[in-house]
């Protein structure tokens, strides 16, 4: 895997994560629309992993 370093301001990443989180509604995760449920669940998991990674690198 090719590794490149990219510097992104932490505030910009936090803003992006907050926008993603605000697009997820609890009722979507277990809702009747299977496609939206999968999208919401997947996005939530990605956000959690991104937050964990940020915490490791900026702790």
C-alpha positions in Angstrom: 0.0 0.0 0.0 1.3 3.4 -0.9 1.6 5.7 2.1 1.5 9.5 1.6 1.3 12.1 4.3 -1.4 14.7 4.2 -1.9 17.5 6.6 -5.6 18.4 7.3 -6.5 20.8 10.1 -8.2 18.9 12.9 -10.9 21.5 13.1 -11.8 20.8 9.4 -12.0 17.0 10.1 -14.2 17.6 13.2 -16.5 19.8 11.1 -16.8 17.1 8.5 -17.5 14.4 11.0 -20.2 16.6 12.6 -21.9 17.1 9.3 -21.8 13.4 8.6 -23.2 12.6 12.1 -26.0 15.1 11.6 -27.1 13.3 8.4 -27.7 10.1 10.3 -31.0 9.6 12.0 -31.5 6.9 14.6 -34.7 5.7 12.9 -32.8 5.2 9.7 -30.4 2.7 11.2 -33.1 0.2 12.1 -35.8 1.5 9.8 -37.9 -0.2 7.1 -35.8 1.2 4.2 -33.1 -1.4 4.0 -30.9 0.6 1.7 -31.0 3.7 4.0 -30.5 1.5 7.1 -27.3 0.0 5.6 -26.1 3.5 4.6 -26.7 4.9 8.0 -25.1 2.0 9.8 -22.1 2.0 7.6 -21.6 5.7 7.9 -21.9 5.5 11.7 -19.2 2.7 11.8 -16.9 4.7 9.5 -17.3 7.8 11.8 -16.5 5.7 14.9 -13.3 4.3 13.2 -12.2 7.8 12.1 -12.8 9.2 15.6 -10.7 6.4 17.1 -7.9 6.9 14.7 -7.9 10.7 15.3 -7.8 10.1 19.1 -4.8 7.8 18.7 -2.9 10.3 16.6 -3.8 13.4 18.5 -3.9 12.2 22.1 
